[in-house]
Amino acid sequence: MCLTLEELAESDKLANERQITRSELMRQANAGLTVA
C-alpha cells in the first residue's frame, strides 16, 4: 500500500485528533469521579 505525503499527513492528523479526544474523555471521566 502506497500513501502520498498528503494522505499520510491526513491520517496523522486524524490519529492526533482521536488521541486528543481520548485523553480529553479520560480527563473528563477522572474529573467526574473526583467530583462524585
N, C-alpha and C positions, 0 to 999 in steps of 0.2 A: 504494500500500500504506500503510495507516494503522495505526500502532502506538500502543497505550496507553502511558502513562508506565511502568506496571508491566512491560510487555513490553520496553520499551527498557532498563529497569534490569536485567532478567533477561538480555538478550542482552549487555549491557555487562559484567555480572558474569562471564558465560561467556567473553567475549573476554579479560577480565583474567586469569581462571584459565588460559586457554590460553596467554596471553603469559607468565605466571609459569612454567608448565610448560615452555615452550620455552626460556626463559632458564635455567631450572634444568637442563634436559637439556644445554644448551650448556656450562654451568658444569661439570657432571659430566664431560662429554666432554673439556673442556680439562684438568680435573684428572687424568683418566685418561691423557691424552697426556703431561703433565708427569711423572707417576709412572713411566710405561712407559720 
